[in-house]
Amino acid sequence: MEKKNLLEIVGNVEKGDLIEIICFLVNKNPKLERNLLEYCQKNSIFENKMFITEQQLLQGWENSKKLIDELDETVFYYEYEISPTEDNLFSQLEEIMEIINQNEISWETREKILLEVLNYIFSEHSEYYDCCNLEEWFMNLVETLCQTKGEKRYLVDCIIESGVSGYSEWIASIYREIGEDEKYLEIRKANLNTTEQYWELSQYYEEKNKKDLALETALKGLEKGIGGIEEIFGYLFKFYSKEHNDKILEELYDKSMKKNRNYAKFEITELMYSYYKKNNNYEKMKNLLLHLVEFAQYDNLLDLYKKCQNELSKEDFELHEQQIINIIKNKDVSTYLKICLEKDNKKEVLDYLQKNSYIDRKHYFSEKIASEYPKEILEIYWKEAQNFANLGQRHNYDYCVSVLSSIKKIMDNNNWKDEWKIKFETFFEKNKKKRLLVERMKARFK
C-alpha cells in the first residue's frame, strides 16, 4: 500500500486506536512484531533502546518455545533421528545468545528466560534433548544468561533446588569458575570416577601452584580412573621425563598398557619412544618402535615401516622385517602392497590383485605393474569391465567405459590393436542391449 493511501486511512486516527490497529495486525501475523521491533531499533523511535532489545529477546525466546514444543510433539516419531525443526531452533537460540552478548539486558528479563530454560533442562524430555544435542544448547544459553558471580551462584542454587541428579559436574565447573574453591573441592572429591575427573582436579591444583597435590591426583587417576588416560599420562610423562626417572616412567607405561585401547596405546608409546630416542637408548627405542607398529592405525603404517628401516640397525631390521610386514598386512592391505612395490615384489602384488581385485578400484596398483604383466592385468580389467556392465545404472556404466579405456591403452602400448578390435567387438555384442552403456561406448570408441 502506498504511503498516501495509508495516510487517508489512518491519518486522523487517535493514538489509542492506532495502537489497537497495530496490536490487531501483530496478532494476525506474529512476524510483524519482529519487523516492528527491528524498525524501531533501526530508526531509534524510542529513547529506551533496552526496552526494544528486550522485547526482541523475549519474542525470540517465545519463537524458540514454539519450536521446542514441535520437538516435544514429534519425540516419539523421530526418537534419536534429527528432527526437521532442529536447524531453525538452533539458529533461533544462537540469535538469542548474540542479542544477550551484544546488548545490556536487565537481570529481570534474563532471569525470566533462565527459569524457563532450566525447566526444559529438568523436564521429562531431558533425555531426548540430550540425544538431539539440545541440552548442550540450553546449557550454553544458561551460561550466557548468567553473567555476574551473584547470578552464577543463583544458577547453582536453582540446579540444587531442582532435586534432579546428574548435574554435579556442571555445579562443580560453575563453583570453580567463580572461585568458590571449598565448594568446588567438596563436589569434585566426592565425584572422582573417571580419568577426566581426576585430570580436572589435578589441573586445578596445578593452577593453584600445589604441585605435590597435582602429581598425587594424576597418579591416582592413572591407577583408579575409568576411561582414556592420554592426558594424565602426558602430564606424568612430562614431569618424570624432566627428572630422567626411567624406573617410574616404565611403571607408568606398564600400567597404561593394561587399561587402554590401541589408539591411546599408540600415543603413550610414541612419547616413550621419543624419550628413549632422544636419550640414545637404542634397545628401549627399538622395542617401543616395534610396539608402535603394533598399535598404529592404517594411516601411519607406511611411515612407521620407513622409520623402522631408517632407525633400526641393519641386522635388527632384517630380523624383524617380516614380522613388521605381517602386522601391516593384517591391518591394511593397501599399505602392504605399497611396500611390496617399493621392494620391487610385483609378483606378490599381481597374485593379490588376481584374487582380490576390489583393492585396486582406482587402478593404483595395477598401473604400476601393467608394463611387466600386461596380459594378466588385461584379464583382470576385462572381468572388472563386465562386472560393472552387469550392475547397470549410469555411474557403473561410466566406470565400465573408463576401465575399457585403460584396456585400450595397455593394448595400444603393446601393439595389440587388432586383438583390441576383436575383444571390444565381442564385449560390445555381449552388452548391446544395455542402451546407456552402448551410447557411452560409441561416444568413446567408435
Secondary structure, DSSP 4 states (H G I P E B T S, - for coil): --HHHHHHHHTT--HHHHHHHHHHHHHH-THHHHHHHHHHHHHT-SS-HHHHHHHHHHHHHHHHHHHHHHHHHHHHHHTTSPPTTHHHHHHHHHHHHHHHHHS---HHHHHHHHHHHHHHHTSTTHHHHHHTTHHHHHHHHHHHH--SHHHHHHHHHHHHHHT-SS-HHHHHHHHHHTT-HHHHHHHHHH---BHHHHHHHHHHHHHTT-HHHHHHHHHHHHHH-BS--HHHHHHHHHHHHHTT-HHHHHHHHHHHHTS--HHHHHHHHHHHHHHHHHTT-HHHHHHHHHHHHHH--GGGHHHHHHHHHHHS-HHHHHHHHHHHHHHHHHH-HHHHHHHHHHTT-HHHHHHHHHH-GGGGTT-HHHHHHTTTSHHHHHHHHHHHHHHHHHH-SHHHHHHHHHHHHHHHHHHHHTT-HHHHHHHHHHHHHHTTT-HHHHHHHHHHH-
